[in-house]
Amino acid sequence: MKIENSLTCLPEVPPHTGLQFTVATEEDFDDIMAISQDIYGGLDYLPTRYQAWLQETNRTVILARKQGKVIALESVCVIDDGETMLVEGLRVAPQERGKGVARVLLRFCSQLVKSKYPEVKVSRLTRDDQLGPKDFQKYRLITKQGILLVRFRAEDLKLRLNDLGLNVGIEGDGLAPSSTPVRLEAADVHQLFLSSEAMQDVLPNGTIVQDWQPFKPMQSNMEILLKKDIDWMVDDTCCPSMASLCTFPFRIPIGDDWYYLNIDMFGKDLALAVQQLLCHLRRHTSTLKGHVMCQVFLDPPLWKPMADFFRETLKVELVKEYTEQCVVESDLV
């Protein structure tokens, strides 16, 4: 194994792998995009985040090369006051899949993080595939959310929302028109997510999952999250029972004028969830033009009625049936 770009020496990977590892740079962008065709069903976030990732001091982006060519990428980010290694962005060139490259790359990244941050205890990642018995031999399940993926033209949904008016919701929800969601400022986010016992009951297993990234409610993590373009929303600032985070839309490589909108919802009240969903959609479709892939993550029992609301009330197309987002972790040894 060859280690380059100032990576410290680590236990050797068996030489028969034929892999070299380097720290990613700005110059590697085109090579990375070349191995990323159709990754994540066209919802790849890396094109818009790659440059920012390279600047994050708690993150390292590692490339695997074979005969000098980039064949795989993985990013590791240290969070939770230095106790957790968050694994993201994994991709392997199509011709190299199924050959164990991802396993070797993950092992290398784990060794690298352990050498730089000895206090790291666990490796955490988020998956959307079906977990089997072998997975549970390696990982502990932290929490899971239902994934609801829809698509629409922003202009069409904007017109539909205007036609429906402000009082649209779930029939018979019993909510007063004045019970509108509250969009939080930074100080409110700190207060609610770090100090509120009620919020701890709302978060799934005490975890803030923001656009596939799982965080414990800790001061250091809030500093990371509050640097991002996110709308934070709750139903009540005194005693919240529903919360949501909407990541600002960004372009995705499906085609021209395609955007991705990510909404993470926490809580079990369908009517409150619908209210917050509508607020997020109104806020962002007001400025967007073009096609939108919108992914909503929510408590699994809410998936079916929320999907029905999208189809029947908002007249929006459902892209796929029920799948799950699973946050898992394993001990870093």
C-alpha positions in Angstrom: 0.0 0.0 0.0 1.3 3.4 -0.9 0.4 6.4 1.3 0.7 9.9 -0.2 0.0 13.5 0.5 1.4 13.6 4.0 -0.8 10.8 5.4 0.9 9.3 8.4 2.2 5.7 8.3 -0.4 3.1 9.1 -0.5 -0.7 9.2 -0.1 -2.0 5.7 -2.9 -3.2 3.6 -2.0 -6.5 1.9 0.0 -5.5 -1.2 -2.0 -7.7 -3.5 -4.8 -5.1 -3.4 -2.8 -3.0 -5.8 -4.3 0.2 -4.3 -2.8 3.5 -3.4 -4.4 6.1 -1.1 -4.3 9.9 -1.4 -6.0 12.9 0.2 -8.4 14.4 -2.3 -7.6 17.8 -3.8 -9.5 20.3 -6.0 -7.7 18.9 -9.0 -9.3 15.5 -8.5 -12.9 16.8 -8.9 -13.3 15.7 -12.6 -11.9 12.3 -12.0 -14.3 11.8 -9.0 -17.3 12.9 -11.1 -16.2 10.4 -13.8 -16.7 7.5 -11.4 -20.0 9.0 -9.9 -22.3 8.5 -12.8 -25.9 7.6 -11.6 -24.7 7.4 -8.0 -27.5 7.6 -5.4 -30.1 7.5 -8.1 -29.1 10.9 -9.5 -29.4 12.6 -6.1 -25.6 13.0 -5.6 -24.8 15.9 -3.3 -21.0 15.7 -3.8 -20.8 18.0 -6.9 -22.2 20.9 -4.8 -20.3 20.1 -1.5 -17.0 18.8 -2.7 -15.1 22.2 -2.4 -16.6 22.8 1.1 -15.7 19.3 2.2 -12.0 20.0 1.4 -12.1 23.1 3.7 -13.6 21.4 6.7 -10.9 20.9 9.4 -12.7 17.9 11.0 -13.1 16.1 7.6 -10.7 14.0 5.4 -11.6 12.9 1.9 -9.6 9.9 0.8 -9.2 8.5 -2.7 -8.3 5.0 -3.7 -6.3 4.7 -6.9 -5.3 1.8 -9.0 -2.4 2.3 -11.4 -2.8 6.0 -10.7 -6.5 6.3 -11.7 -9.1 7.3 -9.1 -11.4 4.3 -8.5 -13.1 5.1 -5.2 -13.8 7.8 -2.7 -14.8 8.0 1.0 -15.1 10.9 3.4 -14.7 10.7 7.1 -15.8 13.5 9.5 -15.2 13.6 13.2 -18.2 14.7 15.2 -19.8 14.3 18.7 -17.0 16.0 20.6 -14.4 13.9 18.8 -16.0 10.5 19.7 -17.6 9.6 16.4 -16.3 9.0 12.9 -19.0 9.8 10.4 -18.6 7.9 7.1 -20.0 9.6 4.0 -19.9 9.9 0.2 -18.7 6.3 -0.5 -18.5 5.5 -4.2 -16.6 3.0 -6.3 -16.0 3.1 -10.1 -18.5 0.7 -11.8 -15.8 -1.6 -13.1 -14.3 -2.0 -9.6 -17.5 -2.8 -7.7 -17.8 -6.2 -6.0 -14.1 -6.6 -5.6 -13.7 -5.5 -2.0 -12.5 -2.0 -2.7 -15.0 -0.4 -0.4 -14.0 -2.7 2.5 -10.3 -1.9 2.1 -10.9 1.8 1.7 -13.1 1.9 4.9 -10.4 0.0 6.8 -7.8 2.5 5.7 -10.0 5.5 6.7 -10.7 3.9 10.1 -7.0 3.5 10.7 -6.2 7.0 9.6 -8.9 8.5 11.8 -7.8 6.4 14.8 -4.2 7.6 14.3 -5.2 11.3 14.1 -8.0 11.2 16.7 -7.3 8.4 19.3 -10.4 9.4 21.3 -12.8 8.4 18.5 -14.8 5.4 19.7 -17.4 4.5 17.0 -17.9 4.7 13.3 -21.4 5.8 12.2 -23.0 5.8 8.8 -26.5 6.2 7.3 -27.9 3.6 4.9 -31.0 3.2 2.7 -30.6 -0.4 1.7 -32.3 -3.4 3.4 -30.2 -4.5 6.4 -29.8 -8.2 6.8 -28.5 -10.5 9.6 -24.9 -10.1 8.6 -25.2 -6.3 8.9 -26.5 -6.6 12.4 -23.4 -8.7 13.3 -21.3 -5.6 12.3 -23.6 -2.7 13.2 -25.9 -1.5 16.0 -29.1 0.2 14.7 -29.4 3.7 16.2 -32.6 4.8 14.6 -34.6 4.6 11.4 -36.9 6.9 9.4 -39.2 6.3 6.4 -38.0 7.8 3.1 -40.7 9.5 1.0 -39.3 10.6 -2.4 -41.5 12.7 -4.7 -40.8 14.9 -7.7 -42.5 18.0 -9.2 -42.1 21.1 -11.1 -41.6 24.0 -8.7 -43.8 26.3 -10.8 -46.7 23.7 -10.8 -46.5 23.1 -7.0 -46.4 26.8 -6.3 -49.6 27.2 -8.3 -51.2 24.3 -6.5 -50.3 25.6 -3.1 -51.7 29.0 -4.0 -55.0 27.4 -5.1 -55.2 25.4 -1.9 -54.8 28.5 0.3 -53.3 28.7 3.8 -55.7 26.5 5.7 -55.0 23.2 3.8 -54.1 20.3 5.9 -55.3 16.8 6.9 -59.1 16.7 7.1 -60.3 16.7 10.6 -56.9 17.5 12.1 -58.6 19.9 14.6 -55.8 22.4 14.4 -56.6 26.1 14.7 -55.6 28.2 11.7 -53.4 30.3 14.1 -51.3 27.3 15.1 -48.7 27.9 12.5 -45.2 26.4 12.7 -42.4 28.5 14.1 -39.2 29.0 12.1 -36.3 29.2 14.6 -33.4 31.6 14.9 -30.0 30.4 16.0 -30.5 31.2 19.6 -33.8 29.3 19.7 -32.1 26.3 18.0 -29.5 26.2 20.8 -32.1 26.5 23.5 -34.5 23.9 22.2 -32.1 21.3 20.9 -29.6 21.4 23.7 -31.7 22.2 26.8 -35.3 21.1 26.1 -36.3 17.7 27.6 -39.4 17.8 25.4 -37.1 18.0 22.3 -35.2 14.9 23.4 -38.5 13.0 23.3 -39.2 14.3 19.8 -35.8 13.4 18.3 -35.6 9.7 17.2 -33.4 8.0 19.8 -32.1 11.5 20.7 -30.5 11.9 17.3 -30.6 14.9 14.9 -30.5 13.5 11.4 -29.9 16.3 8.9 -29.6 15.4 5.2 -28.3 11.9 6.0 -25.9 13.1 8.7 -26.6 11.9 12.3 -25.6 14.1 15.2 -26.0 13.9 18.9 -27.5 17.2 20.4 -24.1 18.6 21.6 -22.7 22.1 21.5 -19.9 21.2 19.0 -22.4 19.6 16.7 -24.7 22.6 16.8 -21.8 24.8 15.7 -21.4 22.5 12.6 -25.2 22.5 11.9 -25.7 26.2 12.3 -23.1 27.0 9.6 -25.3 25.3 7.1 -28.2 26.7 5.1 -31.1 25.0 7.0 -34.6 26.1 8.0 -35.3 24.8 11.6 -39.0 24.6 12.4 -41.1 23.5 15.4 -44.8 23.5 16.3 -44.2 25.2 19.7 -41.1 26.7 21.2 -42.2 26.0 24.7 -43.1 22.4 24.5 -42.4 21.1 21.0 -43.9 17.8 19.8 -42.9 18.1 16.1 -39.7 19.5 14.6 -38.3 19.6 11.1 -35.1 20.7 9.3 -35.2 21.7 5.6 -31.9 21.8 3.8 -31.9 24.6 1.2 -32.3 23.2 -2.3 -29.2 22.5 -4.4 -28.6 21.3 -8.0 -28.3 17.6 -8.7 -26.8 15.9 -11.8 -30.0 14.4 -13.2 -30.2 17.2 -15.8 -30.5 20.9 -16.4 -32.7 22.7 -13.8 -33.0 19.8 -11.4 -32.8 20.5 -7.7 -32.9 18.4 -4.5 -34.9 19.4 -1.5 -34.3 17.5 1.8 -36.7 17.7 4.7 -36.0 15.8 7.9 -39.1 15.5 10.2 -39.1 14.4 13.9 -42.2 13.6 15.8 -45.3 11.4 15.5 -48.2 13.9 14.8 -49.3 13.8 11.2 -51.3 17.1 11.2 -48.3 19.0 12.6 -46.0 17.3 10.1 -48.2 18.4 7.2 -48.2 21.9 8.5 -44.5 22.1 8.6 -44.1 20.4 5.3 -46.3 23.0 3.6 -44.4 25.8 5.2 -41.1 24.4 3.8 -42.6 23.8 0.4 -44.1 27.3 0.2 -40.9 28.9 1.3 -38.7 27.2 -1.3 -41.0 26.9 -4.3 -41.5 30.6 -4.2 -38.0 31.1 -5.7 -37.2 27.8 -7.4 -37.8 27.3 -11.1 -37.4 23.8 -12.7 -37.7 20.2 -11.5 -37.4 19.2 -7.9 -36.7 15.9 -6.3 -38.0 16.2 -2.7 -37.0 13.6 -0.1 -38.9 13.7 3.2 -37.7 11.6 6.1 -40.2 10.9 8.8 -41.5 8.4 11.5 -42.3 5.2 9.6 -46.1 5.1 10.6 -46.5 8.6 9.0 -45.2 7.5 5.6 -48.4 6.2 4.1 -50.7 9.1 5.1 -48.1 11.6 4.1 -47.6 9.8 0.7 -51.4 10.0 0.2 -51.4 13.7 1.0 -48.7 14.3 -1.6 -50.6 12.4 -4.3 -54.2 13.3 -3.5 -54.0 16.8 -2.2 -50.8 18.2 -3.7 -51.1 16.2 -6.9 -47.4 15.3 -6.7 -45.8 12.2 -8.2 -44.4 9.5 -5.9 -41.0 8.3 -7.2 -40.7 5.1 -5.3 -42.5 3.1 -2.6 -41.5 2.9 1.0 -37.8 2.6 1.9 -36.0 3.2 5.1 -33.1 5.4 6.2 -31.1 3.5 8.9 -28.5 5.1 11.1 -26.0 2.4 12.2 -22.8 2.4 14.1 -20.0 0.0 15.1 -17.1 0.2 17.5 -13.8 1.5 16.1 -11.1 -0.9 17.0 
